[in-house]
């Protein structure tokens, strides 16, 4: 299976969006761009896997939302996004506290 991913914009194209960053990260930085790419899918998976009923439904809404509403949801609940981004990172690298353990 092949997967294409263009949200956030391609590396080096941040200037085309006037450096507008809902999450405060510049997409032109390689390390930040890698975190952004990991996070969208992985964070939603972590929210679905580890979250309570509200967080699980929020993940569903983010997945189903169009671009504008997705950005609104991400901006409205940054604390959940950051919490589950960290869980996704821990799960990806197999650190203690990650994996199948509940937060």
C-alpha positions, 0 to 999 in steps of 0.5 A, a space after each residue: 500500500 502507498 500512502 501520500 501525506 500533504 497536511 502539513 505542507 511539504 517540507 520547505 513550503 511553510 512560507 506559502 502559508 505565511 508561516 501560519 502554525 496552529 500548533 506553533 511548529 514551523 514546517 520548514 524544520 526537518 525535525 519539526 516536520 517529522 514530528 508533525 507527520 508522525 503526530 497526526 495519524 499516531 496521535 489519533 491512534 493513541 487517542 482511540 486506543 488510550 482515551 476515554 469516551 470523550 477523547 475517542 469521539 474527539 479522534 473520530 471527529 478530527 478524522 471526519 472533519 474537513 480541513 477548516 473544522 479539523 484545524 478548529 478542533 485541534 486548536 480547541 483541544 491542544 491539551 489533549 493533542 499534546 498529551 496523546 502526542 506524547 503517548 504516541 511517541 512513547 508507544 512508537 519508541 517502546 519507552 516505559 509508559 508506552 505500549 499497551 499500558 493505560 495512561 
